[in-house]
């Protein structure tokens, strides 16, 4: 816990007429409060908590179908799977639907909130802002984790990837679809790869965006990869005349700011980004680190970094404070920590060899070892769950696979995808320059993705990807330079 939807017209011809226990009705889905709604068909699907002992109780999965635009859709829908771990796939799709509209010309969007996320038996633990800022020691983190476990409504051992892919296959059968085109983002790439491994006969295509290689446990490299991404921002700013002229000493400014906030927090009064109310808080180095880490995920927020760092180094901490608390609100709303921990403490942390951890390299990063130590503290008290023997093996397949990477991704860099594809025989890996974590919606990528799914043929790199827009750096708060 450290820092952390016409279907009435389509149904006559489509697969949703299959007899099943999954009844769908009109609904609207959205990315969250205040976001526009999307017409869909939604339902609840009952699943055993423990698939091996169904008599022990059940839970309900939230399922939504956004119908294809064609009156005769293909019988193999597109299945977006969110990351986190702990995010809702329904909300993820609603926020990123523009990236998948070209695919939806011919295919339904099948959305399943993975167990433990969204409305599917949510595994929610409270995250206060102190925890998000990293203000807790490992001992306090362990205490809070025990409290989280006590508050959970279900046994967390059955909220892992190995069980989630069984849920996906059960939904496919219930709705009568022939096969699935699975798309995973971030942690969702692990789910997509494992579904293809377990159910190759009902997998048509695989797209993985911001790739997590199965054989690599997450945790030890988070700080190192984030430092690499931050260094690339400094280098890019130095190479751009406008940014370099406005922020000539950006890297030094960051070091000065980091050192200052490490020594002592500062009292900052700012307008809260959600409530708009004035608020006064002590802002320390962990607030800085938390804001920097997540702003690095997207080129639009990367564009703010030089200005925010420079302002804070000059004593204006209000933009930094506002960015941190915006991130804190978003994480609290979007991430189900109980499910997140169930995955991390079964599939990642147990497979980290402390002898392989370069503590000196970790200490040299702006984040330091705190996040890694927090994961260790959480998992020291969290029960390990269901784990398929082959989950952590590279996906060996001749299925068509499209791997997508952002060259500036701060957590799943392009070389992670190269590690994942070592036993794939029918694949393409596309890397987008200066792009961040998740690139399905960038530039012409929605068309490239749709062509791949339609043809089930991994593409050559199209020239249009070289023209993908990258947000210029903000030189002041009116926006980027013309």
N, C-alpha and C positions, 0 to 999 in steps of 0.2 A: 504494500500500500504506500510505499515511498513513491515520491514524485512520480514522482511518476511520471392497375388495372381494364352499344354494341355487343358484350360477351353473350347476351341473349341471342344475337344473330350468329355468332361464331360457334356456339356450343353444338348446334345441330351437325356441324361438320367436324368439330374438333374433338380432341381426346377427353374433354372434361365430361363426356357422357358416360364414361366408364363407371360401372357400378362399384361403389366403394363406400367405406365408412367416412370418407372425407367429403362433407357437403359444403359447397361454396355458395356465397350470397354476395350481393352488391355491397361494396364498401369503398372507402377512400383511404389511401395511405399517404404518408408524408414523411419528410425528413425530421419533423419535430414541431413543437408549438410555433405558430406563426409562419410555418412553411406552406406553400401551396399544396393542395391535395391532388392525388392522381387516382382516377377511376380504376377499380380493380374488382376482383372476386376473392373473398377471403373465407377462411374456415379454420376450425380447430381439429387437430388430428391427435388422437390418443396414442401414446406410446408407453411401453413399460419403462419404469425408471431403470431397472436392471434387465436388459434384454435376455439374459440367461436365466432369470427367475421372475417371469412376468407376474407371478402371484404376489410379489412383494409390493405392488402398487404401480400407479401410472402417473404420467404427467401429460400436459397438452402442449403441442407445438402449434404456433401460429403460422399459417400458410397463406400466401396471396398469389394470385395469378393476374398479371397484366397482359391482356390478350394481344396477339399479333395484329398488325394492321391489315394483313391479308385476310380475305374471307375463306381461304383454304390454307391455313397455316401448316407448316411442317409438324410432324409428330414427335419432334425432338426439341424441346424448349431450351432456352438459354437460362442458366442458373447462376446468378451472381452470389458469391459467398463473401461476406464481410471479413474484415480483419480484427485487430485488437491484440490478442483474443479478448472477446467480450462485447463486440459491437453487433447491433441488429442488422441483418441482411436486408430486411424490408426498408428500414430507414436509410441504409446505405444506398440502395437502389433509387429510392425517391430523391436523394440528394444528388445522385450522379446519373439520372435517367437519360440526360442528353448524350452521354457517352454510348448508350446502348440502343438509341432510337433506330439507327440503321439496321441493327440486328433484328429489331422488333418488326421490321417490314414483313418478315416471313415466319417469325417464331414468337411464341408466348414467352414471357418472362416468368419463370417459376421462382418464387421467393419463399424461403424458409428461414424463419428466425431460429438459428441454432439453439438447441437446448441450453438454457441458462442465460439467454440474451433476449432483448426486446420483450415481447409478450409471451415467449416460450419458457414457462417456468423460470422466471428471472431469478438469478442468484445475486442479489444486491447486498452489498455492504456499504455502509456510509463511509464516504471519504471526506474528511474535513480539509480545509485549506492548509493547515499546518502540515498534515501528512503529505499533501501534494507538493508542498515547498521543501520537503525533505527534512523537516525539523525534528524527526523522531530518531532516536537511537535504535540500533538493532534489537535491544531488549524491549523497548516500547513497541517497535514494529511487531515483534513476536506476540506481545500481549494483545495488541489490536487485532492481530490475525486470529488468535484464539477466540476473541469476542466475535469476530466475523463468522467463524465456523459455528459457533453456538447459535447465531441468529439465522443461519441458512435454513430454508424450508425443505431441502432435499439433501441426500447424501452426495457430496461433491465428487465422489469417486466415479460417478457415471456421467460426468459432464466433459468428457475428453473427446478428442478427434476420432478415436476408434469407434466410439458409440455414435457420434454425430453422423458419420458416413452411413451407418445402418439406418438412421432416421431418414436421410435423403433418399436412399433406395426404397424404403417403405413408402414414402410419399410418391415417388415415381410410379410404383406399382398401383397405389391407391387411385391415382389420377389416370392411369392407363397410357402413359407416355411410353413410346418405344425405347428411347434412349435420351441421354442428356448431353448438352454442351455446357460443360462446367467452366466457370470463370471464378478465380479467386484473387483477392487483393491482400497483400501482406500476409498475415497469419492465414487468411483464407486460401492462400496458395498451398499451404500444407494440407488443408482439407480437400481441395480439388485434386491434388496429386494422390492422396490416399484413397479418395473415391475411385479414381481411375485404376489404382492398383487393386483394390478389392473387387471392383465391378467393371472390368474392361469390356465385357460383352454388352453393357448398357451405357458405355461412354462413347460419344461420337467425336467430340473435340475437347481439348483442354487449353484454356488460356490462363496464364499465371502472370500477375502484374505486381512487381515489387516482390521478387521471389525469395522465399525462405527455403533453402535446400534442406531436405529431410534429415540429412546426416549431420547438420550443424545445429547444436543447441543454442538458443538465443540467450543472451545475458552478458557473457564476458566481453563481447565486442561492441556493445551498444555505445559505450562512452568513446571508444576508439574510432568507430565509424562516424559518430557525431562530430568529433574533433576534426576528422578529415574533411567533412562537409563544411564546417565553419572555416577552416583554412582555405578552402576553395572559394568561399565568399570573399575573404580578404584578398585573395589573388585576383579574382574577377574584378573587384572594385579598383584595385591598383591598375588593372589593364584598361579600364574604361575612363577616358579623359574627364568626363563630368564628375563621376564618383571620386576619382582620385584627387581632383581639384578641390572638391568640397570636403572630403575626408582623407587627407593625405597620410594620416598616421593611425588608420583604423585599427590595425592589429595591436599597436602600442596602446591605443585608447582602451581597447578591450582588456588588455592585461592590467592596466591601471585600475579600471573599473572593477575587475574581478578581485584584484588584491584588496582594494578599498572595502568592498562589501564583504570580503572574507574576514577582515579584521573587525568590522562592526557594522551592523545594520543601520539604515538611515530611516528616519521617520518621514513618510511621504503622504501628502494629501492629494487626492486625485478623484476624478469622477469615475465611479464604478461603471464598467462597460455595459453591464446588463441593466442595472437599476437606474443609472444616471445620477445617483446620489453621491454627494461628497463623502469620502471615506478616508480615514487616516490609518496607516498601517506601517509597521516596521518592515522594511524591504531589505533582504539580505542576499548573499551570494546564491543561495538555493532558489530564490525567486528568479534571479537572473538566469541561472542554469536551466530552470524549467521552461522559462519563456524562450530562450535561445533554442533549446533542443526541439521544441515542437514548431517554432517558426521556420526551422530549417526544412520542414517536410514539403513545402509548396513554394514554387517560384514567386507567387503573389505575396506571400508573407516574407520570403527571403528578401524581397525588394525593400522591406522596411528596416532590415537589420542595421545597415550602416548608420542610418539616421538615428535610430533608437539608441544604438551603442554610443555614438558621438554625443547625443544629447545627455545621456546619463553620465558619461564621463565628465561632461561640463556642469553637472549638478542638477539637471532636469530629469528627475526620476519618474515623473508622472506617466509618460508613455510606457515605460517598462512595467510599472505597477499595473497599468490598465491591461497590457498584453498578458501578463501573468494571470490576472484574475479572470480574463476572458477564457483563457485556456482551462483554468480550474473549473469554471462553470460548465464548459463543454465536456470535459472528462467525466465530471460527476454525473452529467445527464446521459452520456453515451456509452459509458463503459461499465459492464457488470463485473465487478471485481471478483465475486465468488467464482464465476466461470473462468475468468482470466487466470486466477490462481490455480484452479483445477487443471488447466492445461500446462501452465508453466511448471508446476510442481510435480507433474507426471512425465512430461515430454521433453523438458529442457534441463532444469536445474540438476536432477539426479545424474545427468550424463556429462556434467562439467567436472573435469579433473582439475582440482586446485593446483596440482603440480604444473599444469600447462598455463596457468594464469600469470601473465607478466604484470605484476603489481607495480613495478616501476613505470611501465608504459601507461597503465591505467591512471596512476597518480599524476602523470604529466598532462592528462587531458583536462579540459575545463570542468568536466563533470566529476572527475576523480572516480574512486571505487564505490561511492555511496550507493548507486543504483544496484550494482552487482551485490554488494553486501546486504542491501534490503531484500533482494530476491532470495538470497541464502537464508536470511532471518525468517521470511515468510514460509519458505518451504521446509524449514526445520520443524515446524509444527503442523504443516498441512499434509493430509493423507494422500499418498500416491493412488492414482485411479487406474482404470482399464487402459491397457496399452497393448496394441497388437505387436507381435514380435517383429514385423517388418516395417513398422511405421517410420523408423529412422533410417531406412535404406533408400538410396536414390531410386527414383521411379524408372524401372526398366520397361520400356514400352515402344511399340511401333505405331501407337495412336498418334494422330496429328496434334502437335503441341506448339503453341505460340507463347514464347517467353518475352516479357516486356520489362524494361528497366529504364530508370531515369539516371542519367550520368551524375547528377548531384544528389541522389537519394542518400539521406543521412543514416539509414538503418539497414536497408537491403540493397547494397550496391550491385552494380552489374556483374561483378565477379561471383556473387552468390548464385546468380542464374547460371553462370558457366559451371559452377559446381553441381547444380541440380540437373543439368542436361547430359551428364556424362554417359548415361545408359539409355538415352532417348535416341531413336534412329530416324525419326520423322519430325524434325523440329526446325523452328526459326527463332533466333534471338534478336530482337530489335532494341537498340539503345538510343534514347533521345537526349541530345546534348542539352546541358544546363537545366534539365527537368528533374523533378523531385520524386516523391514517393507516391506511385500510382499514376500511370500515364494514359489510361484508356480514353480519357476525354481530351487529350491534347492534340491540337491541330487536326490533321486528317486521319488520326488514329481510329476514330469511330468507323470510318469507311474501310480502313484496312482490316479492322476487327470483323466487320460484317462480311467482307469478302472471304476472309478466312473461315468463318463459321458456315457460310453458304457453300463453299467449295470443299471444305475439309482438307485444304492444301496449305501448308505453311508458306508464307509469302517471302519473296525477295524484298529487300529493303527498298521502299518507294522513295523517290526524290522528294515527295511532298513533306516527308518527315523532317527534312533539313530546313524547312521554312516554318517550323513550329514556333509560335510566338513565345518569347520569354519576357516577362515583365521587367522593364528597366528599373534600376535602383531609384528610390525616392531621394531627391535632393533636399526637399522640404515637405511639409505636410499637405501641400496642395497637390502633390502627386509626382510622378516621374517626370524627368525632363522631356521636352518634345522630341 
